[in-house]
Amino acid sequence: MNKFWIFVIMLIIAGGLQTADAQNKNLDMELEVTDEEKIILFSGFAIAIIAVFLFLARDIILRKKTSYDKEELESKKDKTFEKYHSDWGDDYEELGQRRNTKEDKEFREALNNDELPNYYEIIGVSKDATSDEIKKKFREKAKKTHPDKTKEDSEKEMAELNKAYEVLSDEELRKKYDNYFKVD
């Protein structure tokens, strides 16, 4: 593609130089352009216009064709397909597929690596504890293990306790955690 642009630019420059040279030869200040120069100028401008057109239409020309494009379907007539299958919609989840959230991925990876901690033990509650009980126990443990209170290096324990509370205090996350951890 670069060679093509260089060729187009060289043609334009050559046409411009020939025109300038033709104007300098006659001192009577009349512009005389020969038929050969007209052909070169016209072809240079024609190539430039075609190049601009191709540049502007490059997305349409290079677009990948799908099976939908090949078939004559009723939805093409009322643009239904285009409404629901635009290019920017690719980051949306397809209907009927399993939802893979960030938390699901974390739980699966931790479970596969045998690193999924028992958040109920960390906080010190049973599996059937209510959200109020979890909150109360978390606050008690946080007061005991907080680095400012203990004056020890308990940041790791505090981070683990915060993560446990974050998961168990959110109903949806707690259900996902219970599914992966299978706490009895």
N, C-alpha and C positions, 0 to 999 in steps of 0.2 A: 504494500500500500504506500509506503514511503517513496518508492521509486516512481510511482504514478504521480504523486504530488510534486515531486521534483521535476518530472517531465512537464507537467502542466505549468508550473512556475517558469520554467525555462522557455516554453513556448510564448507565454505572455511577455516575458522580458525581451525575447527576440523580436516579437511583433512590435513592441514599444520602441526598441532601438532602431529598427528599420524605419519606422514612422518618423522618429526624431532625425535620423540620418537624411531621410528624404526631404524634410523641411529645411535642413541646414544647407543643402546643395543649392537651392534656388534663393537668391537674395531678393527677388521681387515679392517675397512673403506670401505667395500663393501656395496653398497646400496641394501638392500633386501626389496622388497615391496611385501606384500602378496596379494593374489587375492582380499580379502575383502578391503584392502586399495586402490587397484587399482579401484575398483568399486566406493568407496567413492570419490576418487579424480576425476574420470571421471564424476560422477554425479554432483559433485560440479562445475566443469568447464562447463559442459553442461548447468546447471541451470544459471550460470553466463552469458554464451553466449546468452541464450534465454532472460535473463533479459535485456541485452544490446540491443538486437534486438527489444524487445518490447518498450524499452525506446526511441529508435530512430524512431520507427514506430508509436508512440502514436498519432501523429496528423492525420495520415491516418486512424488508427483504430477508433479513437473517433470522426471523422468528421461527422457532421450531414448530413444525406441524404436528398436531396430535390426531388421534383417531377420530376425535370429534370433528375436526376440520374436514376430513375426507368424506364423512357421511352427510347425507341430506336429511337432517332431523327437523322436527317441528319446532323444537326449542330455538333453533337458529333464527326463525322468522320473528319471534317476539323477544329475542335477546335474553331469554331466561338464563341460559348457560353463562353468558358474560356477566350477568348480575351477581351470580353466586360463585364464579370461578375466576375472579380477577387475579392479576399477578401479585398484588399486595396482600392477598388473603392467604398466602402460603403458610404464614406463621400460625394460623388458626388450626385448631385440632379438627380432624375429620370426624364426622358423626360415626358413632358405633365403635370407635377405637378406645382402648384402655387409656385412661388419663395417667400420664406420667408427670407428676409434679416434682419439684425439687426435693420435697420431703420424702416422697416415695423412693426416689433414687437414692437418697442418703440412707434410708432405712434398709433398702435392699443391699446396698454395698456393705453397710455395717454388719448386716446379718450374714452375708456371704463370707465376710472376713472374721466372723465370730467376735465382732467388736461392738455389737449392739448392747448397750448397758441396760440394766434393769432400773428404769427411772423410778419405779415404785419403791425399790429398796433405797435408792439414793435420797429420796425425800423422806422415806420412812412411813409409808402408808400402804394399805392393802389395795388390791386391784379394784375393789368395789367402793373405794372412797369417793366421797362427794367432792365437788369443786371447792366448797368451803373448808373441808378437812385438809385438802391438798394445800390450799392457800395458807391455812394456819400452820401446818407443819413446815411448809417452805419458809415462812417468816421466822419460825423458831430456829430452824437450821441455819438460815442466813445470818441471824444474829450471832450464832455460835461460831460460824466459819468465816465470817467476813474478815478480810485482811486488816481492816482498820481496827477491828475489835480484838483480834487474836494477836496482832503484831507478829504474825508468822507469815511464812510464804505459802498462803492457802489460796492463791489466785486460781490454780487449776481446779481445786475442789469447788470453789465458788462458781467457776464457769460451768462445771459439770452440773452443779445444783441449779443454776439458771437455765441451762438447756433442758433439764428434767422438768422444771416448772413450766417452761415455755411449751413443751410438748403436752404435758398432762393438763394444763389449764385450758387449752384450746380443745373443744369437743371433737372437732374434725381430725385434728392431729392425733388426739388420743385414740380415736377409733383406728386410724391407720397404724399407729404404733402397736396397738393391741393385736391387730391382724398380723403384723410382721413378727412381733415378739411372742405371741401366743402365750400370754401369761395366764396361769391357772390360779 
